[in-house]
C-alpha cells in the first residue's frame, strides 16, 4: 500500500535496524527498511518525509563498505544518520572518520551542547548506548557539534546548510532512556510529520485495499489458532464478510482444547464460515517412529499441505489464499526488501500452497510488526487471551516432544503444559513473559511415588523474556510458582515423576528445544 508519510530507513546491516523502524512507528509515522543502495528514483516513489541511515558493522573508509547514492543529500528531505549512518554522512560531506583510540561499547554519559531542534528536550547530561570502533576525528566547518561524551567529541552533530543530522549513539535501544525524544524531535520538529500511522487508519486502508484486490472472489484463510492467522481472519471477515472461508487443520499436535477455542471464537462469536479438517490419524501415522526434528518438520509440512488441499477442494470458486505474513517475515525471507514474501513459514502460514493451487496471495499484515498485529486484533474485538497468547510453533507439540510422538506422550505433554500455563496466568505472569511452555524429554528417571519406586518421564519447563525473539533470556519465575507447577505436574499428570527448569539464553540455545 502507498502511504502519505513514509520514513525509509537505509539499512547498512545494523542489528538494531528493525528497532529503528519500530520506534518511528511508535511515534505514529510509517517507516520501512530499504536497501542501502536503493536508487534515487525508488526513493522518490516512496515520497519520503525524511530518511534515516542505520548503523552497521563496517568502517566507512573501507573499499567494500556499504554506501548509498551520494545524491540522497540533495533530495531536499531531512536525514538522520545513526552510528555508521552518521559517519557515512560526515565522510561523504567532507568529514574524516578514523578508528577511535578506545572502542566505545555500552552506556556513556552524553553532554548536550546547545538547544538545537534534534536534542531539544534532553537534559544537559543523560545516558546513551554506544557501540562503535570508529568515530569522526575532524568535523568540517559546515558541521556544528551538538553533544559529546568523555571519549567522543562529536556524539551528535548537524550540517549548517543541509538538513543532515547525526548521532554516534543508538537512540533506538532501551539502554538510551531518552532516545524516543530524539525520534520525536526528528519526526515532528524537523520532518514536520503529521503522525497518521495508527492501527485504526491501517484497518480502514487495508479493508479498502482487500476489497479492491479481491472484488467478488472467495478467499481461503488457513487458521492455526495463533495470533497472526486469527487477526488475518478477523480483518478479512470485516472487509469481505461471507466471501471468506477459514480452514482449520487439526493435526493432532495441538495444545489442550485448542480446537474448541478456535471453533468458539470464529464460528460462534464471529460467525465465520469455518471448516475443520481432522487429520490427526494422517499426521500421527506419518510421524510414527520418527525422532529427527527436521524430518518431523518436513513430514508435518507435507501432510499439512495434503490436508489443506483436500479441504480446499470442496470450496467452489476460491481464487485467493490469505496468509499471516508479517513485516519481519518479509525482511528475513531472503526475498529482499522489495521482494514478495510468498513461501514463508511453510506449514504455519501455509506458504507452500499458492504455487500448488494457483491461488493469488492476500497478505493484509505484511507491513506490520507483531506488537502492531496485537493492537489490530484488540481493535477488531478478538478475545484478549487469543490476542496476547504466546507464540506456538507451526509443527505444534511435535517439536516439544523430544523423540518419538505417540498418543500417550501427547497426553502427558498436553496435561503438563496446561498446568504450566494455568499457574502462569494465576500468578499474573503470562503478559510479563514472552513464551512459556512444557517440553517432554525422551528419558525416564527413577522416583519414589507412594511406597513404590517409579520409572517415569521428565518434563522441562521453558520460560523466556524477549522483545523480538531474535534474542531471549530465561525468565526468573519465582521459586514458589515453579514449585507449584512441579508439584501439580507430578501429582496430576500420570507418567511424570521429575520436573526441571531450563535456564539457557538465546543465543547460544534456541527458545524451542527442536
C-alpha positions, 0 to 999 in steps of 0.5 A: 500500500502507498502511504502519505508519510513514509520514513525509509530507513537505509539499512547498512546491516545494523542489528538494531535496524528493525528497532529503528523502524519500530520506534518511528512507528511508535511515534505514529509515522510509517517507516520501512527498511530499504536497501542501502543502495536503493536508487534515487528514483525508488526513493522518490516513489516512496515520497519520503518525509525524511530518511534515516541511515542505520548503523552497521558493522563496517568502517566507512573508509573501507573499499567494500563498505556499504554506501548509498547514492551520494545524491540522497543529500540533495533530495531536499528531505531531512536525514538522520544518520545513526552510528555508521549512518552518521559517519557515512554522512560526515565522510561523504560531506567532507568529514574524516572518520578514523578508528577511535583510540578506545572502542566505545561499547555500552552506556556513556554519559552524553553532554548536550551542547546547545538547544538545537531542534534534534536534542531539544528536550534532553537534559544537559547530561543523560545516558546513551548506548554506544557501540562503535570502533570508529568515530569522526576525528575532524568535523568540517566547518559546515558541521556544528557539534551538538553533544559529546561524551568523555571519549567522543567529541562529536556524539551528535552533530548537524550540517549548517546548510543541509538538513543532515543530522547525526548521532554516534549513539543508538537512540533506538535501544532501551539502554538510551532512556531518552532516545524516543525524544530524539525520534520525536524531535526528528519526526515532528520538529524537523520532518514536520510529520503529521503522525497518521500511522495508527492501527485504526487508519491501517484497518480502514486502508487495508479493508479498502485495499482487500476489497479492491484486490479481491472484488467478488472472489472467495478467499481461503484463510488457513487458521492455526489458532495463533495470533497472526492467522486469527487477526488475518481472519478477523480483518478479512471477515470485516472487509469481505464478510461471507466471501471468506472461508477459514480452514482449520487443520487439526493435526493432532499436535495441538495444545489442550482444547485448542480446537474448541477455542478456535471453533468458539471464537470464529464460528460462534462469536464471529460467525465465520464460515469455518471448516475443520479438517481432522487429520490427526490419524494422517499426521500421527501415522506419518510421524510414527517412529520418527525422532529427527526434528527436521524430518518431523518438520518436513513430514508435518509440512507435507501432510499439512499441505495434503490436508489443506488441499483436500479441504480446499477442494470442496470450496467452489470458486476460491481464487485467493489464499490469505496468509499471516505474513508479517513485516519481519517475515518479509525482511528475513525471507531472503526475498529482499526488501522489495521482494514478495514474501510468498513461501514463508513459514511453510506449514504455519502460514501455509506458504507452500500452497499458492504455487500448488493451487494457483491461488493469488496471495492476500497478505493484509499484515505484511507491513506490520510488526507483531506488537502492531498485529496485537493492537489490530486484533484488540481493535477488531474485538478478538478475545484478549487471551487469543490476542496476547497468547504466546507464540506456538510453533507451526509443527505444534507439540511435535517439536516439544516432544523430544523423540518419538510422538505417540498418543500417550506422550501427547497426553502427558505433554498436553496435561503438563503444559496446561498446568504450566500455563494455568499457574502462569496466568494465576500468578499474573505472569503470562503478559510479563513473559514472552513464551512459556511452555512444557517440553517432554524429554525422551528419558525416564528417571527413577522416583519414589511415588507412594511406597513404590519406586517409579520409572517415569518421564521428565518434563522441562519447563521453558520460560523466556523474556524477549522483545523480538525473539531474535534474542531471549533470556530465561525468565526468573519465575519465582521459586514458589510458582515453579514449585507449584507447577512441579508439584501439580505436574507430578501429582496430576499428570500420570507418567511424570515423576521429575520436573526441571527448569531450563535456564539457557539464553538465546543465543547460544540455545534456541527458545524451542528445544527442536 
